[in-house]
Amino acid sequence: LAMDNPILRTLILDHSADDAEQLITALRTGPYILKPQRAASGDHALTLLADGNWDLLLVEPATPGAHLSRLTAANRMQALPVPILVTTHKTAALNIPQFMADGARDVLFKGEWDRLLPVIARELDALAQRREHSALKERYERIEARYRAMIENSQEAVCFCHAGVYVDANTSYLNLLGYADLEELKGVPLLDMIDKA
């Protein structure tokens, strides 16, 4: 992220208020302006996830109703899904493959926070790249829509070719050459349209 002290909007799903507070304390050692909110149940987290604008979701799978696959599905419904990290006790280590299969980006053990900030930095960097990609894609789609409207509404016959092959053509161009649709025209080499004389 470009800011020196980025805001970190963090949703914490944990049935233990004490554990959540320890996690928040660890997060505060990082270079973030922390805005945390705790959910004590899976249903509460789903409501907050739908209503809020989050950067990170930290989940204790032992929390009542904290079905990781359900949270992941809800997260994917967002305009831009945020990273989901599992924070749990070492006793759940055998469940790590299932956590990852259910959508967790990483698993952190409570009380062992040495990996916490590096993992978050990695995930926020990936999130920033996804946001940039999303913004560029949206911009491209707007340009494409304007281009399409301009070409389709033109009374002039317009086509685009690449390496001697038709890529695009408007209705006026198709009518000029007597073709019903663009796909039919795409199979015809441009040179075939030029009088040999």
C-alpha positions as CSV (number, residue, x, y, z in Angstrom):
1,L,0.0,0.0,0.0
2,A,1.2,3.5,-0.8
3,M,0.5,5.1,2.5
4,D,3.2,5.2,5.2
5,N,0.6,4.1,7.9
6,P,-2.2,2.3,6.1
7,I,-5.5,1.8,7.8
8,L,-6.1,-1.9,8.6
9,R,-9.8,-2.6,8.9
10,T,-9.8,-5.9,10.6
11,L,-12.7,-8.3,11.4
12,I,-11.8,-10.7,14.1
13,L,-14.0,-13.8,14.6
14,D,-13.2,-15.3,18.0
15,H,-15.3,-16.5,20.9
16,S,-12.6,-15.5,23.4
17,A,-12.5,-11.8,24.1
18,D,-9.1,-12.3,25.8
19,D,-7.6,-14.1,22.8
20,A,-9.0,-11.4,20.5
21,E,-7.4,-8.7,22.7
22,Q,-4.0,-10.4,22.6
23,L,-4.3,-10.6,18.8
24,I,-5.2,-6.9,18.6
25,T,-2.1,-6.1,20.8
26,A,0.1,-8.0,18.5
27,L,-1.4,-6.2,15.5
28,R,-0.8,-2.8,17.1
29,T,3.0,-3.4,16.9
30,G,2.7,-3.2,13.1
31,P,2.8,-0.1,11.0
32,Y,-0.9,0.2,10.7
33,I,-3.7,2.4,11.9
34,L,-5.7,-0.4,13.3
35,K,-9.5,-0.4,13.1
36,P,-10.5,-3.8,14.6
37,Q,-14.0,-5.2,15.3
38,R,-14.7,-8.5,17.0
39,A,-17.5,-11.0,16.2
40,A,-18.3,-13.7,18.8
41,S,-20.2,-16.0,16.4
42,G,-20.2,-17.1,12.8
43,D,-23.5,-15.4,12.1
44,H,-22.4,-12.1,13.5
45,A,-19.2,-12.3,11.4
46,L,-21.3,-12.9,8.3
47,T,-23.4,-9.8,9.0
48,L,-20.4,-7.6,9.6
49,L,-18.6,-9.0,6.5
50,A,-21.6,-8.1,4.3
51,D,-22.0,-4.6,5.9
52,G,-18.4,-3.5,6.2
53,N,-15.4,-2.6,4.1
54,W,-12.6,-4.9,5.5
55,D,-9.0,-5.4,4.7
56,L,-8.5,-8.6,6.7
57,L,-10.6,-11.4,8.3
58,L,-9.0,-13.3,11.2
59,V,-10.9,-16.4,12.2
60,E,-10.7,-18.8,15.1
61,P,-12.4,-21.9,13.7
62,A,-13.4,-23.1,17.2
63,T,-15.8,-20.2,17.5
64,P,-19.5,-21.2,17.4
65,G,-20.8,-21.1,13.8
66,A,-17.4,-20.3,12.4
67,H,-17.7,-22.5,9.3
68,L,-14.7,-21.4,7.3
69,S,-16.1,-22.6,4.0
70,R,-19.3,-20.6,4.6
71,L,-17.2,-17.5,5.5
72,T,-15.1,-18.0,2.3
73,A,-18.3,-18.3,0.2
74,A,-19.7,-15.1,1.7
75,N,-16.3,-13.3,1.3
76,R,-16.3,-14.3,-2.4
77,M,-19.6,-12.5,-2.9
78,Q,-17.9,-9.2,-2.0
79,A,-16.7,-6.9,-4.8
80,L,-13.2,-7.7,-3.9
81,P,-12.6,-10.6,-1.4
82,V,-10.3,-10.0,1.5
83,P,-7.6,-12.3,2.9
84,I,-8.8,-14.8,5.5
85,L,-6.3,-15.9,8.1
86,V,-6.9,-18.6,10.7
87,T,-5.7,-17.9,14.2
88,T,-5.9,-20.9,16.4
89,H,-4.2,-23.0,19.1
90,K,-1.4,-25.5,18.3
91,T,-3.8,-28.3,19.2
92,A,-5.5,-27.7,15.9
93,A,-2.3,-28.2,13.8
94,L,-3.7,-31.4,12.3
95,N,-6.6,-29.4,10.8
96,I,-4.3,-27.0,8.8
97,P,-4.8,-28.9,5.4
98,Q,-8.6,-28.6,5.9
99,F,-8.4,-24.9,6.9
100,M,-6.4,-24.2,3.7
101,A,-8.9,-26.2,1.6
102,D,-11.7,-24.2,3.1
103,G,-10.2,-20.9,2.0
104,A,-7.7,-19.8,4.6
105,R,-4.7,-18.0,3.1
106,D,-2.5,-19.0,6.1
107,V,-2.7,-20.4,9.6
108,L,-1.2,-18.7,12.7
109,F,-0.9,-20.1,16.2
110,K,-2.1,-18.0,19.1
111,G,0.7,-16.6,21.2
112,E,3.3,-17.2,18.5
113,W,2.9,-13.9,16.6
114,D,6.4,-13.7,15.0
115,R,4.8,-14.6,11.6
116,L,1.7,-12.4,12.1
117,L,3.0,-9.1,10.6
118,P,5.0,-10.6,7.7
119,V,2.0,-12.7,6.7
120,I,-0.3,-9.7,6.8
121,A,2.1,-7.6,4.8
122,R,2.2,-10.2,2.2
123,E,-1.6,-10.6,2.0
124,L,-2.1,-6.8,2.0
125,D,0.3,-6.4,-0.9
126,A,-1.5,-9.1,-2.8
127,L,-4.8,-7.4,-2.0
128,A,-3.5,-4.1,-3.3
129,Q,-2.5,-5.7,-6.5
130,R,-5.9,-7.3,-6.9
131,R,-7.6,-3.9,-6.2
132,E,-5.4,-2.3,-8.8
133,H,-6.1,-5.1,-11.3
134,S,-9.8,-4.7,-10.6
135,A,-9.7,-0.9,-11.2
136,L,-7.8,-1.3,-14.5
137,K,-10.2,-4.0,-15.6
138,E,-13.2,-1.7,-14.9
139,R,-11.5,1.2,-16.8
140,Y,-10.8,-1.1,-19.7
141,E,-14.4,-2.3,-19.8
142,R,-15.6,1.4,-19.8
143,I,-13.3,2.2,-22.7
144,E,-14.4,-1.0,-24.6
145,A,-18.1,0.0,-24.1
146,R,-17.4,3.5,-25.5
147,Y,-15.5,2.1,-28.4
148,R,-18.3,-0.4,-29.1
149,A,-21.0,2.3,-29.0
150,M,-18.9,4.6,-31.3
151,I,-18.3,1.8,-33.9
152,E,-21.8,0.4,-33.9
153,N,-23.4,3.8,-34.2
154,S,-21.1,5.0,-37.0
155,Q,-22.7,5.4,-40.5
156,E,-19.3,4.9,-42.0
157,A,-18.0,1.4,-42.8
158,V,-15.3,0.6,-40.2
159,C,-13.2,-2.5,-39.7
160,F,-10.1,-3.5,-37.8
161,C,-7.6,-6.0,-39.1
162,H,-4.5,-7.6,-37.7
163,A,-1.9,-9.6,-39.8
164,G,-4.3,-9.7,-42.7
165,V,-7.2,-11.1,-40.6
166,Y,-10.4,-9.3,-39.6
167,V,-10.7,-8.6,-35.9
168,D,-13.8,-6.4,-35.8
169,A,-16.2,-4.6,-38.1
170,N,-19.3,-2.6,-37.7
171,T,-22.7,-3.3,-39.3
172,S,-22.1,-0.7,-42.1
173,Y,-19.0,-2.6,-43.1
174,L,-20.7,-6.0,-43.0
175,N,-23.6,-4.6,-45.1
176,L,-21.1,-3.2,-47.6
177,L,-19.5,-6.6,-48.2
178,G,-22.7,-8.5,-47.9
179,Y,-22.0,-10.5,-44.7
180,A,-24.6,-11.3,-42.1
181,D,-22.3,-11.3,-39.0
182,L,-18.7,-10.7,-38.0
183,E,-17.9,-14.3,-37.3
184,E,-18.5,-15.2,-40.9
185,L,-16.2,-12.3,-42.0
186,K,-13.4,-13.3,-39.7
187,G,-12.8,-16.4,-41.7
188,V,-12.1,-14.4,-44.8
189,P,-8.5,-13.1,-45.4
190,L,-8.4,-9.4,-46.1
191,L,-6.4,-9.9,-49.3
192,D,-9.4,-11.8,-50.7
193,M,-11.4,-8.5,-50.5
194,I,-8.9,-6.6,-52.7
195,D,-9.3,-6.5,-56.5
196,K,-6.2,-8.2,-58.0
197,A,-5.9,-5.5,-60.6
